[in-house]
Amino acid sequence: MNSPLRKSSCLIFDCDGTLVDSEGLCNLGLQKELQCYGVQEDLADLTQRFRGRKLADICSALSQQHGLQLGQDFMQSYRRTVDLLFDASLQAFPGVLEVLQQLDLPICVASAGPPHKIRKALSLTGLSQFFGERIYSSYDISSWKPEPDLFLHAARQMGFAPADCLVIEDSEVGIQAAIAAGMQAYWFGSAGQVHAYPQVPRFSSMHELPYFLSGLPISS
């Protein structure tokens, strides 16, 4: 059984892959752009390798792997492709809207994505109403997960001590960042992702999150 949160606690949500089902779309955009260079990459492999990573680091890794120079032009083209994919297909994960409607705790978003991407994702999926201006981006502070800086920044802006914050994440680098920040982390994802972090509670459906927060056991 998990300990219930105090009313003075703050929830920090990642965005991509946590609130919105965007990881597949982002990596589909990456796959499409790489095809322009004659490179074929498996979509599932891209998603697994680069979940939660900084775009510049992704481009650097792929450049080295394939002997390419994937610079600003590539990244700008990629961003345009992802924008179109978001417009056509982006959705919130099942249960997210209902859970956010139920929460009576302060909440915010802390994401590695650029601010305009985060805001667009929340707007397209009807989630903007729950977060207002409480949106924090790695691009605002020039620090990316697994460094703890983004979560610490979000905590300061929200007026909470790190120990009073709980992070909802879907990526390993996000979990590492939350732990490094001294915050409790919950991993939203499949069981296979979390074997390296047995101390981190896991849930695979957003419908389960209120049970974690209330300290109730989750039925199997």
LUMSEVEX-991527 format. One line per 8 residues: number of its first residue (from 0); their letters; for each residue x, y, z of N, C-alpha, C. Coordinates in nm, 3 decimals, decimal comma, always signed. Example, Ala and Ser with C-alpha at 12.3 -4.5 7.8 and 13.67 -1.06 7.14 Angstrom:
<nodes>
0> AS> +1,319 -0,569 +0,780 +1,230 -0,450 +0,780 +1,320 -0,330 +0,780 ~ +1,285 -0,225 +0,708 +1,367 -0,106 +0,714 +1,290 +0,003 +0,787 .
</nodes>
This chain:
<nodes>
0> MNSPLRKS> +0,085 -0,119 +0,000 +0,000 +0,000 +0,000 +0,088 +0,124 +0,000 ~ +0,053 +0,223 -0,077 +0,127 +0,347 -0,084 +0,074 +0,447 +0,017 ~ +0,164 +0,531 +0,068 +0,123 +0,634 +0,162 +0,047 +0,743 +0,088 ~ -0,066 +0,788 +0,142 -0,141 +0,893 +0,075 -0,065 +1,024 +0,078 ~ -0,086 +1,108 -0,022 -0,025 +1,239 -0,026 -0,094 +1,332 +0,073 ~ -0,013 +1,424 +0,128 -0,072 +1,529 +0,210 -0,139 +1,631 +0,120 ~ -0,230 +1,707 +0,175 -0,297 +1,812 +0,099 -0,200 +1,920 +0,055 ~ -0,081 +1,923 +0,119 +0,020 +2,023 +0,083 +0,111 +1,975 -0,028 .
8> SCLIFDCD> +0,079 +1,860 -0,087 +0,164 +1,804 -0,192 +0,132 +1,861 -0,328 ~ +0,230 +1,852 -0,419 +0,217 +1,901 -0,555 +0,246 +1,787 -0,652 ~ +0,164 +1,776 -0,756 +0,186 +1,675 -0,860 +0,251 +1,741 -0,980 ~ +0,362 +1,683 -1,026 +0,432 +1,731 -1,144 +0,419 +1,625 -1,252 ~ +0,351 +1,660 -1,360 +0,330 +1,568 -1,471 +0,430 +1,594 -1,583 ~ +0,492 +1,488 -1,633 +0,554 +1,496 -1,764 +0,440 +1,511 -1,866 ~ +0,474 +1,547 -1,989 +0,371 +1,563 -2,092 +0,372 +1,449 -2,193 ~ +0,474 +1,445 -2,279 +0,481 +1,343 -2,384 +0,491 +1,204 -2,325 .
16> GTLVDSEG> +0,398 +1,118 -2,363 +0,401 +0,980 -2,315 +0,340 +0,962 -2,178 ~ +0,297 +1,072 -2,116 +0,236 +1,064 -1,982 +0,094 +1,119 -1,987 ~ +0,079 +1,245 -2,022 -0,054 +1,302 -2,038 -0,109 +1,275 -2,177 ~ -0,024 +1,288 -2,277 -0,068 +1,272 -2,416 +0,009 +1,158 -2,482 ~ -0,059 +1,087 -2,570 -0,002 +0,970 -2,637 +0,077 +1,015 -2,759 ~ +0,191 +1,076 -2,733 +0,266 +1,144 -2,839 +0,398 +1,078 -2,875 ~ +0,447 +0,987 -2,793 +0,579 +0,929 -2,820 +0,583 +0,860 -2,956 ~ +0,478 +0,786 -2,987 +0,474 +0,719 -3,117 +0,473 +0,818 -3,231 .
24> LCNLGLQK> +0,397 +0,928 -3,215 +0,390 +1,029 -3,320 +0,524 +1,102 -3,336 ~ +0,588 +1,135 -3,225 +0,717 +1,203 -3,232 +0,820 +1,115 -3,304 ~ +0,821 +0,989 -3,273 +0,918 +0,899 -3,335 +0,878 +0,861 -3,477 ~ +0,749 +0,866 -3,508 +0,707 +0,851 -3,647 +0,760 +0,968 -3,729 ~ +0,755 +1,089 -3,672 +0,813 +1,204 -3,739 +0,962 +1,187 -3,760 ~ +1,030 +1,134 -3,661 +1,173 +1,108 -3,673 +1,199 +1,005 -3,782 ~ +1,120 +0,900 -3,783 +1,135 +0,797 -3,886 +1,117 +0,855 -4,026 ~ +1,013 +0,938 -4,043 +0,985 +0,998 -4,173 +1,100 +1,088 -4,219 .
32> ELQCYGVQ> +1,154 +1,168 -4,128 +1,263 +1,258 -4,164 +1,390 +1,182 -4,198 ~ +1,415 +1,074 -4,127 +1,534 +0,992 -4,157 +1,524 +0,926 -4,293 ~ +1,403 +0,893 -4,334 +1,384 +0,831 -4,465 +1,428 +0,925 -4,577 ~ +1,420 +1,054 -4,553 +1,467 +1,151 -4,653 +1,617 +1,143 -4,673 ~ +1,687 +1,085 -4,576 +1,831 +1,066 -4,585 +1,866 +0,922 -4,624 ~ +1,764 +0,844 -4,662 +1,788 +0,707 -4,700 +1,808 +0,612 -4,583 ~ +1,769 +0,656 -4,463 +1,788 +0,576 -4,343 +1,655 +0,515 -4,301 ~ +1,655 +0,385 -4,281 +1,536 +0,314 -4,234 +1,555 +0,274 -4,088 .
40> EDLADLTQ> +1,469 +0,323 -4,003 +1,474 +0,291 -3,861 +1,340 +0,232 -3,817 ~ +1,345 +0,135 -3,728 +1,224 +0,073 -3,675 +1,157 +0,168 -3,575 ~ +1,027 +0,188 -3,590 +0,955 +0,285 -3,507 +0,959 +0,245 -3,360 ~ +0,935 +0,118 -3,331 +0,936 +0,073 -3,191 +1,074 +0,090 -3,129 ~ +1,178 +0,065 -3,207 +1,314 +0,079 -3,156 +1,347 +0,225 -3,128 ~ +1,307 +0,314 -3,217 +1,328 +0,457 -3,194 +1,260 +0,502 -3,066 ~ +1,137 +0,457 -3,048 +1,060 +0,497 -2,930 +1,125 +0,447 -2,802 ~ +1,173 +0,325 -2,803 +1,238 +0,268 -2,685 +1,370 +0,337 -2,655 .
48> RFRGRKLA> +1,448 +0,364 -2,757 +1,582 +0,421 -2,737 +1,578 +0,566 -2,691 ~ +1,482 +0,642 -2,743 +1,490 +0,786 -2,726 +1,377 +0,846 -2,643 ~ +1,302 +0,765 -2,574 +1,191 +0,814 -2,492 +1,243 +0,914 -2,388 ~ +1,187 +1,034 -2,393 +1,221 +1,136 -2,294 +1,351 +1,209 -2,319 ~ +1,419 +1,180 -2,429 +1,551 +1,238 -2,453 +1,543 +1,374 -2,520 ~ +1,650 +1,450 -2,505 +1,665 +1,580 -2,569 +1,683 +1,560 -2,719 ~ +1,613 +1,641 -2,801 +1,618 +1,624 -2,945 +1,760 +1,638 -2,999 ~ +1,835 +1,734 -2,949 +1,973 +1,752 -2,997 +2,058 +1,629 -2,970 .
56> DICSALSQ> +2,035 +1,563 -2,857 +2,110 +1,442 -2,825 +2,067 +1,326 -2,915 ~ +1,937 +1,321 -2,947 +1,887 +1,218 -3,038 +1,952 +1,235 -3,175 ~ +1,955 +1,357 -3,224 +2,015 +1,384 -3,355 +2,163 +1,352 -3,355 ~ +2,231 +1,382 -3,246 +2,373 +1,353 -3,235 +2,398 +1,202 -3,240 ~ +2,316 +1,126 -3,167 +2,332 +0,981 -3,166 +2,306 +0,920 -3,303 ~ +2,202 +0,969 -3,370 +2,169 +0,917 -3,503 +2,271 +0,960 -3,607 ~ +2,323 +1,080 -3,592 +2,428 +1,127 -3,683 +2,551 +1,037 -3,675 ~ +2,589 +1,006 -3,552 +2,706 +0,920 -3,532 +2,679 +0,779 -3,583 .
64> QHGLQLGQ> +2,560 +0,729 -3,557 +2,526 +0,593 -3,598 +2,528 +0,576 -3,749 ~ +2,476 +0,676 -3,819 +2,457 +0,663 -3,964 +2,553 +0,747 -4,047 ~ +2,647 +0,814 -3,983 +2,742 +0,895 -4,056 +2,679 +1,015 -4,124 ~ +2,585 +1,082 -4,053 +2,512 +1,195 -4,109 +2,542 +1,322 -4,030 ~ +2,498 +1,434 -4,083 +2,502 +1,561 -4,012 +2,358 +1,610 -3,997 ~ +2,297 +1,574 -3,885 +2,157 +1,611 -3,860 +2,156 +1,735 -3,771 ~ +2,156 +1,851 -3,835 +2,165 +1,976 -3,761 +2,033 +2,048 -3,749 ~ +2,040 +2,182 -3,747 +1,922 +2,264 -3,724 +1,816 +2,247 -3,833 .
72> DFMQSYRR> +1,860 +2,233 -3,958 +1,762 +2,214 -4,067 +1,681 +2,087 -4,045 ~ +1,749 +1,981 -4,005 +1,679 +1,856 -3,978 +1,580 +1,873 -3,863 ~ +1,625 +1,937 -3,757 +1,538 +1,953 -3,640 +1,417 +2,040 -3,671 ~ +1,436 +2,145 -3,750 +1,323 +2,230 -3,787 +1,222 +2,155 -3,874 ~ +1,273 +2,075 -3,968 +1,185 +1,994 -4,052 +1,111 +1,891 -3,969 ~ +1,183 +1,832 -3,875 +1,122 +1,734 -3,784 +1,009 +1,799 -3,703 ~ +1,034 +1,917 -3,650 +0,931 +1,986 -3,572 +0,805 +2,012 -3,657 ~ +0,825 +2,052 -3,782 +0,709 +2,076 -3,868 +0,632 +1,947 -3,893 .
80> TVDLLFDA> +0,702 +1,838 -3,914 +0,637 +1,709 -3,937 +0,558 +1,666 -3,814 ~ +0,616 +1,682 -3,698 +0,547 +1,643 -3,575 +0,425 +1,731 -3,552 ~ +0,434 +1,859 -3,584 +0,318 +1,948 -3,573 +0,200 +1,895 -3,655 ~ +0,229 +1,852 -3,777 +0,124 +1,799 -3,863 +0,068 +1,668 -3,808 ~ +0,155 +1,584 -3,755 +0,109 +1,458 -3,697 +0,023 +1,483 -3,574 ~ +0,062 +1,581 -3,493 -0,018 +1,616 -3,377 -0,156 +1,665 -3,420 ~ -0,159 +1,753 -3,520 -0,287 +1,806 -3,568 -0,380 +1,694 -3,613 ~ -0,323 +1,592 -3,673 -0,404 +1,485 -3,730 -0,444 +1,378 -3,629 .
88> SLQAFPGV> -0,357 +1,352 -3,529 -0,378 +1,228 -3,453 -0,360 +1,237 -3,302 ~ -0,309 +1,346 -3,248 -0,275 +1,347 -3,106 -0,398 +1,332 -3,016 ~ -0,385 +1,247 -2,915 -0,492 +1,227 -2,817 -0,433 +1,219 -2,677 ~ -0,512 +1,256 -2,579 -0,474 +1,231 -2,440 -0,489 +1,082 -2,413 ~ -0,413 +1,033 -2,317 -0,429 +0,893 -2,279 -0,566 +0,872 -2,215 ~ -0,623 +0,754 -2,233 -0,752 +0,725 -2,169 -0,743 +0,747 -2,018 ~ -0,841 +0,814 -1,965 -0,849 +0,838 -1,821 -0,787 +0,967 -1,775 ~ -0,703 +1,031 -1,858 -0,635 +1,153 -1,814 -0,734 +1,264 -1,783 .
96> LEVLQQLD> -0,828 +1,289 -1,873 -0,925 +1,396 -1,853 -1,004 +1,374 -1,725 ~ -1,052 +1,252 -1,704 -1,132 +1,221 -1,586 -1,051 +1,238 -1,457 ~ -0,926 +1,193 -1,460 -0,841 +1,203 -1,341 -0,811 +1,349 -1,307 ~ -0,779 +1,429 -1,407 -0,750 +1,570 -1,382 -0,872 +1,642 -1,327 ~ -0,990 +1,603 -1,370 -1,112 +1,663 -1,318 -1,133 +1,631 -1,170 ~ -1,081 +1,517 -1,126 -1,100 +1,472 -0,988 -0,998 +1,531 -0,891 ~ -0,881 +1,567 -0,940 -0,772 +1,606 -0,851 -0,803 +1,735 -0,778 ~ -0,769 +1,737 -0,649 -0,784 +1,859 -0,570 -0,650 +1,902 -0,513 .
104> LPICVASA> -0,541 +1,867 -0,583 -0,406 +1,905 -0,545 -0,348 +1,999 -0,651 ~ -0,254 +2,082 -0,614 -0,186 +2,165 -0,714 -0,113 +2,077 -0,815 ~ -0,123 +2,112 -0,942 -0,060 +2,033 -1,047 +0,011 +2,125 -1,146 ~ +0,112 +2,069 -1,213 +0,181 +2,142 -1,318 +0,240 +2,042 -1,416 ~ +0,294 +2,094 -1,526 +0,361 +2,013 -1,627 +0,508 +2,054 -1,631 ~ +0,597 +1,953 -1,635 +0,740 +1,977 -1,653 +0,789 +1,881 -1,760 ~ +0,823 +1,937 -1,875 +0,852 +1,855 -1,992 +0,981 +1,899 -2,060 ~ +1,046 +1,803 -2,126 +1,168 +1,832 -2,202 +1,138 +1,903 -2,333 .
112> GPPHKIRK> +1,013 +1,905 -2,375 +0,977 +1,965 -2,503 +0,979 +2,117 -2,498 ~ +0,986 +2,182 -2,616 +0,977 +2,328 -2,621 +0,842 +2,375 -2,570 ~ +0,834 +2,495 -2,513 +0,708 +2,543 -2,458 +0,592 +2,540 -2,557 ~ +0,617 +2,580 -2,684 +0,507 +2,583 -2,781 +0,454 +2,443 -2,811 ~ +0,544 +2,343 -2,806 +0,501 +2,205 -2,830 +0,415 +2,155 -2,714 ~ +0,457 +2,185 -2,592 +0,379 +2,144 -2,475 +0,240 +2,207 -2,479 ~ +0,236 +2,338 -2,504 +0,107 +2,409 -2,505 +0,017 +2,357 -2,617 ~ +0,075 +2,329 -2,732 -0,006 +2,277 -2,842 -0,062 +2,141 -2,807 .
120> ALSLTGLS> +0,019 +2,055 -2,748 -0,026 +1,921 -2,710 -0,142 +1,928 -2,611 ~ -0,129 +2,015 -2,512 -0,235 +2,029 -2,413 -0,360 +2,090 -2,474 ~ -0,343 +2,186 -2,564 -0,458 +2,250 -2,629 -0,534 +2,153 -2,718 ~ -0,460 +2,078 -2,799 -0,525 +1,985 -2,892 -0,604 +1,877 -2,819 ~ -0,560 +1,842 -2,700 -0,624 +1,732 -2,626 -0,720 +1,780 -2,517 ~ -0,743 +1,911 -2,510 -0,838 +1,963 -2,414 -0,788 +1,967 -2,271 ~ -0,656 +1,964 -2,251 -0,601 +1,958 -2,116 -0,549 +2,093 -2,066 ~ -0,544 +2,193 -2,153 -0,488 +2,323 -2,114 -0,561 +2,382 -1,993 .
128> QFFGERIY> -0,691 +2,359 -1,985 -0,772 +2,417 -1,879 -0,725 +2,378 -1,740 ~ -0,658 +2,265 -1,728 -0,618 +2,215 -1,597 -0,484 +2,271 -1,551 ~ -0,406 +2,327 -1,644 -0,270 +2,368 -1,609 -0,245 +2,517 -1,621 ~ -0,326 +2,588 -1,699 -0,305 +2,731 -1,712 -0,163 +2,763 -1,753 ~ -0,098 +2,851 -1,676 +0,040 +2,890 -1,705 +0,142 +2,804 -1,629 ~ +0,098 +2,703 -1,562 +0,187 +2,619 -1,482 +0,252 +2,512 -1,571 ~ +0,327 +2,559 -1,668 +0,393 +2,475 -1,767 +0,541 +2,512 -1,768 ~ +0,627 +2,412 -1,744 +0,770 +2,437 -1,731 +0,845 +2,349 -1,830 .
136> SSYDISSW> +0,934 +2,412 -1,903 +1,006 +2,345 -2,012 +1,156 +2,345 -1,988 ~ +1,220 +2,237 -2,030 +1,367 +2,231 -2,025 +1,430 +2,345 -2,103 ~ +1,361 +2,389 -2,209 +1,415 +2,496 -2,292 +1,416 +2,630 -2,219 ~ +1,335 +2,643 -2,115 +1,334 +2,767 -2,038 +1,457 +2,781 -1,950 ~ +1,514 +2,666 -1,908 +1,627 +2,670 -1,813 +1,752 +2,603 -1,870 ~ +1,744 +2,555 -1,995 +1,858 +2,491 -2,062 +1,915 +2,375 -1,981 ~ +1,826 +2,291 -1,932 +1,867 +2,171 -1,860 +1,766 +2,061 -1,888 ~ +1,816 +1,942 -1,915 +1,730 +1,831 -1,956 +1,746 +1,712 -1,863 .
144> KPEPDLFL> +1,641 +1,633 -1,853 +1,646 +1,508 -1,779 +1,753 +1,418 -1,841 ~ +1,830 +1,344 -1,763 +1,808 +1,305 -1,623 +1,858 +1,403 -1,517 ~ +1,905 +1,521 -1,557 +1,939 +1,621 -1,455 +1,812 +1,661 -1,380 ~ +1,822 +1,691 -1,252 +1,703 +1,720 -1,171 +1,651 +1,862 -1,185 ~ +1,724 +1,947 -1,260 +1,697 +2,091 -1,258 +1,554 +2,129 -1,296 ~ +1,498 +2,061 -1,396 +1,363 +2,098 -1,441 +1,261 +2,075 -1,331 ~ +1,268 +1,961 -1,265 +1,172 +1,933 -1,158 +1,194 +2,026 -1,039 ~ +1,319 +2,057 -1,008 +1,345 +2,151 -0,900 +1,294 +2,290 -0,935 .
152> HAARQMGF> +1,309 +2,329 -1,061 +1,255 +2,457 -1,108 +1,103 +2,460 -1,094 ~ +1,038 +2,351 -1,136 +0,892 +2,345 -1,126 +0,848 +2,354 -0,980 ~ +0,918 +2,286 -0,892 +0,883 +2,291 -0,750 +0,894 +2,433 -0,695 ~ +1,004 +2,500 -0,730 +1,022 +2,639 -0,683 +0,911 +2,729 -0,734 ~ +0,879 +2,716 -0,862 +0,775 +2,801 -0,921 +0,639 +2,773 -0,858 ~ +0,617 +2,649 -0,819 +0,489 +2,612 -0,758 +0,486 +2,642 -0,608 ~ +0,604 +2,670 -0,549 +0,610 +2,703 -0,408 +0,614 +2,582 -0,316 ~ +0,675 +2,472 -0,362 +0,680 +2,350 -0,283 +0,823 +2,302 -0,266 .
160> APADCLVI> +0,849 +2,239 -0,151 +0,976 +2,173 -0,130 +0,981 +2,046 -0,214 ~ +1,098 +2,003 -0,261 +1,107 +1,881 -0,340 +1,044 +1,760 -0,273 ~ +1,061 +1,748 -0,142 +1,007 +1,633 -0,071 +0,855 +1,629 -0,073 ~ +0,791 +1,743 -0,104 +0,646 +1,749 -0,110 +0,591 +1,739 -0,252 ~ +0,678 +1,698 -0,346 +0,637 +1,684 -0,485 +0,640 +1,538 -0,529 ~ +0,544 +1,503 -0,610 +0,536 +1,370 -0,669 +0,536 +1,386 -0,820 ~ +0,623 +1,311 -0,887 +0,641 +1,321 -1,031 +0,577 +1,202 -1,100 ~ +0,498 +1,229 -1,204 +0,438 +1,125 -1,287 +0,515 +1,124 -1,418 .
168> EDSEVGIQ> +0,582 +1,013 -1,448 +0,674 +1,006 -1,562 +0,656 +0,875 -1,638 ~ +0,699 +0,878 -1,765 +0,694 +0,755 -1,846 +0,831 +0,712 -1,894 ~ +0,935 +0,791 -1,867 +1,067 +0,760 -1,922 +1,168 +0,733 -1,812 ~ +1,270 +0,655 -1,846 +1,376 +0,627 -1,750 +1,450 +0,753 -1,709 ~ +1,479 +0,840 -1,807 +1,550 +0,963 -1,772 +1,465 +1,051 -1,681 ~ +1,334 +1,047 -1,699 +1,245 +1,123 -1,612 +1,243 +1,069 -1,470 ~ +1,241 +0,937 -1,458 +1,246 +0,874 -1,327 +1,378 +0,908 -1,258 ~ +1,488 +0,902 -1,332 +1,619 +0,937 -1,276 +1,620 +1,082 -1,228 .
176> AAIAAGMQ> +1,560 +1,171 -1,307 +1,557 +1,313 -1,270 +1,476 +1,335 -1,142 ~ +1,363 +1,267 -1,132 +1,278 +1,282 -1,013 +1,350 +1,232 -0,888 ~ +1,416 +1,118 -0,901 +1,490 +1,063 -0,787 +1,603 +1,157 -0,746 ~ +1,675 +1,209 -0,847 +1,785 +1,301 -0,819 +1,736 +1,431 -0,754 ~ +1,612 +1,469 -0,784 +1,554 +1,590 -0,726 +1,502 +1,568 -0,585 ~ +1,504 +1,445 -0,538 +1,453 +1,415 -0,405 +1,302 +1,408 -0,398 ~ +1,241 +1,374 -0,512 +1,095 +1,364 -0,520 +1,052 +1,218 -0,535 ~ +0,931 +1,191 -0,494 +0,876 +1,058 -0,518 +0,833 +1,050 -0,664 .
184> AYWFGSAG> +0,868 +0,938 -0,727 +0,833 +0,918 -0,868 +0,736 +0,803 -0,882 ~ +0,642 +0,819 -0,973 +0,553 +0,711 -1,015 +0,573 +0,692 -1,165 ~ +0,588 +0,569 -1,204 +0,617 +0,536 -1,345 +0,490 +0,491 -1,415 ~ +0,454 +0,568 -1,515 +0,339 +0,535 -1,599 +0,391 +0,460 -1,721 ~ +0,365 +0,331 -1,728 +0,415 +0,253 -1,842 +0,403 +0,105 -1,817 ~ +0,461 +0,029 -1,907 +0,452 -0,117 -1,900 +0,548 -0,172 -1,796 ~ +0,519 -0,292 -1,749 +0,599 -0,353 -1,643 +0,743 -0,375 -1,685 ~ +0,765 -0,403 -1,812 +0,899 -0,433 -1,859 +0,994 -0,315 -1,848 .
192> QVHAYPQV> +0,942 -0,194 -1,833 +1,027 -0,076 -1,829 +1,091 -0,051 -1,694 ~ +1,041 -0,110 -1,588 +1,077 -0,062 -1,455 +1,158 -0,160 -1,372 ~ +1,207 -0,267 -1,431 +1,279 -0,366 -1,352 +1,402 -0,308 -1,284 ~ +1,463 -0,206 -1,344 +1,583 -0,146 -1,286 +1,550 -0,054 -1,168 ~ +1,423 -0,026 -1,147 +1,382 +0,066 -1,040 +1,269 +0,003 -0,958 ~ +1,302 -0,102 -0,884 +1,195 -0,172 -0,810 +1,130 -0,087 -0,703 ~ +1,198 +0,021 -0,660 +1,143 +0,108 -0,555 +1,040 +0,207 -0,609 ~ +1,028 +0,216 -0,741 +0,937 +0,313 -0,802 +0,803 +0,248 -0,832 .
200> PRFSSMHE> +0,694 +0,294 -0,771 +0,562 +0,238 -0,801 +0,528 +0,256 -0,948 ~ +0,462 +0,157 -1,004 +0,427 +0,159 -1,146 +0,276 +0,145 -1,164 ~ +0,224 +0,214 -1,263 +0,085 +0,193 -1,302 +0,076 +0,205 -1,453 ~ -0,016 +0,130 -1,512 -0,023 +0,123 -1,658 -0,148 +0,189 -1,715 ~ -0,237 +0,238 -1,629 -0,357 +0,308 -1,673 -0,376 +0,431 -1,586 ~ -0,407 +0,544 -1,648 -0,431 +0,665 -1,571 -0,549 +0,652 -1,476 ~ -0,637 +0,560 -1,505 -0,749 +0,537 -1,414 -0,702 +0,491 -1,277 ~ -0,580 +0,437 -1,270 -0,525 +0,386 -1,144 -0,465 +0,495 -1,057 .
208> LPYFLSGL> -0,432 +0,609 -1,116 -0,359 +0,712 -1,041 -0,431 +0,757 -0,913 ~ -0,562 +0,779 -0,914 -0,626 +0,822 -0,789 -0,608 +0,722 -0,675 ~ -0,597 +0,595 -0,706 -0,577 +0,495 -0,601 -0,440 +0,509 -0,537 ~ -0,338 +0,540 -0,618 -0,207 +0,570 -0,562 -0,215 +0,690 -0,470 ~ -0,279 +0,793 -0,515 -0,281 +0,918 -0,441 -0,360 +0,908 -0,311 ~ -0,458 +0,819 -0,307 -0,539 +0,802 -0,186 -0,480 +0,699 -0,092 ~ -0,374 +0,629 -0,138 -0,311 +0,528 -0,054 -0,384 +0,397 -0,052 ~ -0,478 +0,377 -0,146 -0,553 +0,252 -0,151 -0,481 +0,152 -0,240 .
216> PISS> -0,491 +0,022 -0,208 -0,433 -0,077 -0,297 -0,508 -0,083 -0,428 ~ -0,438 -0,118 -0,534 -0,499 -0,131 -0,666 -0,535 -0,277 -0,691 ~ -0,660 -0,301 -0,729 -0,703 -0,437 -0,757 -0,638 -0,486 -0,884 ~ -0,602 -0,613 -0,887 -0,540 -0,671 -1,006 -0,646 -0,713 -1,104 .
</nodes>
